[in-house]
Amino acid sequence: MLYVKPLHLFQNLVKSNASQGGRLLGLDVGVKYVGLAISDLDNKIASPLSVLVRKKTNIDLVAHDFQSLISELSLVGFVVGYPFDRQRLAPDATQVKLFIDDLSETGKLDGLKFTFWDERFTSKNVELLIKPLSLHPVLAKTVVDKFAAVQILQAYLDYVNKKENRLAGAATS
């Protein structure tokens, strides 16, 4: 796996989209689960996809699942939620880095590009939204993880599409 800056991931995607198309996968990495969201073919809208169970012992299986998703959904990169905090290194940040390192060490996702995107408060926002639904705790957790991944990916898509539109507008002026 290869880290790239957020805007570079999208610019590479735009260049490759002209010839072969490609989508992005948003990840909300937690201690027990990884919520997944997928972009549409135009890379404008994020939608919930699924939740993977995360254990140190099943990282090869998770990497295999990602390989399958890459080929089935024409994925070209991952947008990984990361709890940026300028004051201190959050424990959640360590979990995210460990997950990415473990995935990289499998060797199954070599060459795949990923970037980090701020995920602060995404899970809390979803929890507050679904609280009135009184869902079973297990179901609520999977809904939170999926929709936190949607928020991460949608925030990224909004940002890069806005930047790309500004760059295109400046080039035509």
Steps between C-alpha positions, in 0.01 A plus 500: 500500500623844410410817691428807288384848594121545486489719190751281315282192550210677331712650223636152419144371500384772260788420263429125509122550475533626145629162390371234739281646773541446868341554836610568854432304817456684830611324818401569859750288695396401849632256756249226406353607167592681178212690345508528121350754261528512120502797264276512196650469152537878475671518842252757626279303743589252775269211593518242779642164398564262790687433822796265538592333828849602602729267692877465496450134409285568191703771326575269205127438459430874516771563237342229282159668542656828389655329196156371403343843546775663294428278201119488538452874552792643296660655806813709449560631849400514865406804707578400857346689790765630736440690825725800447578677825770761509524490879582132545507162329160342562483127580259462206770640271735223609231240420457641150874498431535143632215385277658658190841356593351153550318521165820612327697213652268244340636603159154454348439869439837604358476808283159603633492869582342635815472826686388607844203727561385661823239285670450693822141483626370289209395207721357732765295685236351175371433375855301815573304463176398138559439524875124566458471175299579288810685237298645184653857585616668264250296635210557857619878445504509370141276786383727750676814351342355494147362852517813639665685363196245679279565828683876459465483422129236764424699772677805399296305494172344841569841649573685356200219566255483862615878533467495334158224735380699802618811376322305436181338845524836668548644315200225623269520863613 
